[in-house]
Amino acid sequence: MRINWRTIAWWTALFWLVYTAPTEGKGEIELWVYPKTSFCLNGPCFVRTVITVERHPDNRWLVLAWSSETGLSGSSFFQLDGEQAPAKFDKHVEVSPGGYLISACVYRLPQERFCDREEVEVNSGEI
């Protein structure tokens, strides 16, 4: 099987551009994750995320995503109804040992996106 390096480079560049783009609207969304470092003993662990979204008539979606090279990955979607939507969201995310990047993004009409990110480390309780 032949590896198409040009395609891999193109997708990597696109991913880097989209995923690492700086938050354009400081204060539009704020993500807090508790705890930043934790230990997981015999079973699932949970990390608490608190997301504050500035109310805006064009807010339509809130996406919370978490990913890890060695642990669990997932996402949650919340439909927003503009200024009538809640400003604060509190969600517990199930994680396993590993390093995580957790991001929260609010999407507005017509095509605006504002994001905040946090890194979390979950350690195994095994010695």
WOCOR-V993896 format. One record per run of one state. SS is the DSSP state (@ for helix, = for strand, . for the rest). FROM is the first residue (numbers start at 1). TO is the last residue. If there is no record, write none. Layout:
ss = [SS | SS]
from = [FROM | FROM]
to = [TO | TO]
This chain:
ss = [. | @ | . | = | . | = | . | = | . | = | . | = | . | = | . | @ | . | = | . | = | . | = | .]
from = [1 | 5 | 20 | 26 | 27 | 29 | 35 | 37 | 41 | 45 | 54 | 59 | 68 | 74 | 80 | 82 | 85 | 88 | 96 | 98 | 109 | 112 | 125]
to = [4 | 19 | 25 | 26 | 28 | 34 | 36 | 40 | 44 | 53 | 58 | 67 | 73 | 79 | 81 | 84 | 87 | 95 | 97 | 108 | 111 | 124 | 127]
